[in-house]
Amino acid sequence: MIIGFGFFILSVTILPISQRVNELRTEQQTDAALGCTGNASGECTITLTNKSAYEPVAPNWTVTETSPGSVNRTAQSILDSNLEDVTISGLVNGTPYVFTIVYYKVDTSVASATHLDSILKRFNLILVVGTMAVLVVGVGISFNYGSKRFG
């Protein structure tokens, strides 16, 4: 019963805590007038001003073509593993393009602290594992205490 109550408390509190940690860890950044020219494979690569706070699998951004048209290119954009280079596909060879990218960078106060960003990125995992460890140890100790008391 105690473990079930622990899971319930964890499931209720993890989303608001996670959102608050992300708010503290990141800062919104807008890079405007990023230009490049489409190549033969229909792609171009641009570099962000700052490293993205999010990993390439879920970059949490919006990529908008502002010239020659006004097109949302988020679905055709891939963030490189260096968290700075963005490859945009679906373009015309030889055509110059201008993009605006709204993304999140690591907050300067977090970035200046050694390894703090790495810890905050994994905060949900740390919270879940820590809570489960406390629950398991607590239940184990209470059963051990109960068996000695009644044994």
N, C-alpha and C positions, 0 to 999 in steps of 0.2 A: 504494500500500500504506500509506503514511504517513497519507493522508487517511482511509482505511478504519479504521485503528487509532484515529485521532482521533475518528471517529464512534462507535466502540465504547466508548471511554473516556467520551465525553460522554453516551452513552445509559445507561451504568451509573451514573454519578455525578450526573446531573441530578436524579433524584427525591429522594435523601437530602439533597442540598444545598438543593433547593427547600423541602422540608419543614422543614428547620432554619431557613431564612430566614423562613418563615411563622411559626414558633414565636417567633422573636425580634421579628418585626414586629407581632404581634397579641397581644391579651390577651382572655381570655373575659370576657364581661359578661352578667349576668342582670338583666333588668328585669322585676320582678314587680308585680302589681296595677295593670296599665295598663288603664284603663277607657274605654269608649266605648259609644255606642248605635247600633244598626243604623238606617240611613236608608231612604228609599223605594226606593233601588236595591239594597238588601241589602248595603251596604258600610258600613264605618266606618274612620276614619283615626286612628292614634295616633302619637305622636312618641317616638322612642327617647331615652334619657338622653344617649347619646354617638353620634357618627357611626359608622356601620359601616365596618370596615376593608375590606370586600369590595364590589364593584360590584353594581348591581341585577341583572345577568344571572346571577350566581351568588353570592347573599348569604351562603351558608354559615351557616345559622341554623336554629332550631326555634321555631315559633310555636304555642303551646298555649293553647287556650281553657280557663280554669279555672272560669268561671261564666258562664252557668247550667249548663253541662255540662262534661265533660272530653273535649275533641276536639282532635286535632292539626290545626291550620289552616295548616301550612306551605305546602301546595300552593295554598291560596287567598290567599296573602299576596304582596304586591308591594312591594318597596323602591323608594322614589322616588329620582330622580337626585340629590337633596340628601343622600342617605345617612342621613337621619334619620326621614322620614315613612314609615309602613307602612300600606298600604291592605289591609284584610282583607275578602274577599267571601264570599257564601254565608250571610249573616246575615239575621235576621228584623227587619223594620221595627219600631222602637219598643222593642226588647228591649235592656236594658243587658247588656253583656258585660265580662268581665275576662280579661285575657290575661297570659301570662308568655312573654317572648321571650329566648331564649339566643342570643347572637350574639357576634361578635368586633369589638372596637374596636382602634384603633391604639394600641400600647403608648406610654405617656407619654414614655419616653426617646426613642423614635423620633419622636413627634409634635413634640417640642421642637426637634429638629434640622431646619434648613431643607432642604427638598426630599428628605430621606432616605426618607420613605415612598414618594414617587413613584419613586425609584430602586429601592427594594426590591420594589415591586409589579411592576416590569419586569425583575427580576433574571434570570429564565430567558431572556428575549430577549437581554439584554446578554451573558449567559454563552455562549449559542449563537453569536451574531454574533462575539463576541470570539475564541472558540475557532476558528471557521472562518477568521477573518482571520489569526490566527497560523499556522494550518496552511497556508493558501494562500500567504502571504508566505514562510513557511519552505520550502515545496516549491519555490516560484519561485526563491528565492535558491539553494537546493541545485542545481537544474537549471542555473541560470546559472553557478554555480561549476564544476559538472561539465563544461559545454560549453566553458568557457575553459581548463580544465585538460587536456581531451582534444582540444581543437580545434586 
